Amino acid sequence: MALHRDIFWVGRQWAVTGAGIQAVDQRLRGVLDINIERLWDEAHVQSRRAKPGVNLEDFDAAVTMARARFPGMTAPALTDLLAPPPAAARPPVPAAFVLRAEGRLARFLPQWRIRS
């Protein structure tokens, strides 16, 4: 997985981003990354620390920086931050678009484009 766009700290092997702790080496494809939700799960952090090839000083610095950046973020606290807006704040859903082109050739129909 590519590094998150919000990068707070970069070490030799690890980076603290808006997604948590991510490996700088993109060839790992996010296998060793630690999400913010699991940052305080000590067993998960230690399992990542025990993997072969992990630079322990850099990893410990990344964990320290991430925990300072996201203090006490647990799953319930994150769901409040990441929850979608209430249904009243969402715009109404438009009615289904109906095409009426039965029995006509497409080349004679007027062209239309969606504008945003």
C-alpha positions in Angstrom: 0.0 0.0 0.0 1.3 3.5 -0.8 2.2 5.8 2.0 -0.7 7.9 3.3 -0.6 11.5 2.2 -0.2 12.9 5.7 3.4 12.0 6.8 4.4 13.1 10.3 7.7 11.4 10.7 10.0 9.4 8.4 12.8 7.1 9.6 15.1 4.7 7.7 12.6 1.9 7.5 9.3 3.2 9.1 7.1 6.3 8.7 4.3 7.7 10.9 1.4 8.7 8.7 -2.2 9.5 9.0 -3.0 5.8 8.7 -0.6 4.8 11.5 2.8 3.2 11.1 3.8 2.2 7.6 6.9 0.6 6.2 8.8 3.0 3.9 9.7 0.0 1.6 6.7 -0.3 -0.7 7.8 -3.7 -1.9 6.2 -5.1 1.3 2.8 -4.0 0.1 1.6 -3.0 3.6 2.1 -6.4 5.2 3.9 -4.9 8.2 1.9 -1.7 8.5 0.1 -1.0 11.8 -3.2 0.9 11.6 -4.1 3.5 14.2 -6.8 1.2 15.7 -4.1 -1.4 16.5 -1.4 1.0 17.6 -2.1 0.5 21.3 -2.6 -3.3 20.9 0.7 -4.4 22.5 0.5 -8.0 21.2 0.1 -6.8 17.6 2.9 -4.3 17.9 5.2 -7.0 19.3 4.3 -9.4 16.5 5.4 -6.8 14.0 8.5 -6.1 16.0 9.5 -9.8 16.0 9.5 -10.1 12.2 12.9 -10.7 10.5 14.6 -7.8 8.9 12.9 -5.1 11.1 15.2 -2.3 12.2 14.4 -2.3 16.0 15.6 1.2 16.8 13.7 2.7 14.0 10.6 0.7 14.7 10.6 1.7 18.4 11.1 5.3 17.5 8.1 5.1 15.1 5.9 3.5 17.7 6.9 6.2 20.2 6.2 9.0 17.7 2.9 7.4 16.6 1.7 6.9 20.2 2.6 10.5 20.9 0.7 11.7 17.8 -2.4 9.5 18.4 -2.7 9.3 22.2 -5.1 6.7 23.5 -6.8 6.2 20.1 -8.9 3.1 20.6 -11.5 1.6 18.2 -14.5 3.4 19.8 -12.7 6.8 19.6 -11.8 6.2 16.0 -15.3 5.2 14.9 -16.5 8.6 16.2 -13.8 10.4 14.1 -14.3 8.3 11.0 -18.1 8.0 11.2 -20.1 9.2 8.2 -22.1 12.4 8.6 -25.7 12.0 9.9 -28.3 11.2 7.3 -29.9 14.7 7.6 -26.7 16.3 6.4 -26.4 14.2 3.2 -27.9 15.6 0.0 -31.0 14.0 -1.3 -30.6 11.1 -3.8 -31.8 12.1 -7.2 -34.4 10.0 -8.9 -33.2 7.3 -11.3 -32.2 8.5 -14.7 -34.5 7.1 -17.4 -33.4 6.8 -21.0 -36.1 6.9 -23.6 -34.5 5.7 -26.8 -36.8 2.9 -27.8 -37.2 2.5 -31.6 -34.8 5.3 -32.5 -31.3 5.1 -33.9 -28.6 6.2 -31.5 -26.9 8.5 -34.0 -30.0 10.7 -34.3 -30.4 11.2 -30.5 -29.2 14.4 -28.9 -25.9 14.0 -27.1 -25.8 14.6 -23.3 -23.0 15.0 -20.8 -22.9 14.9 -17.1 -21.6 18.2 -15.6 -20.1 18.3 -12.1 
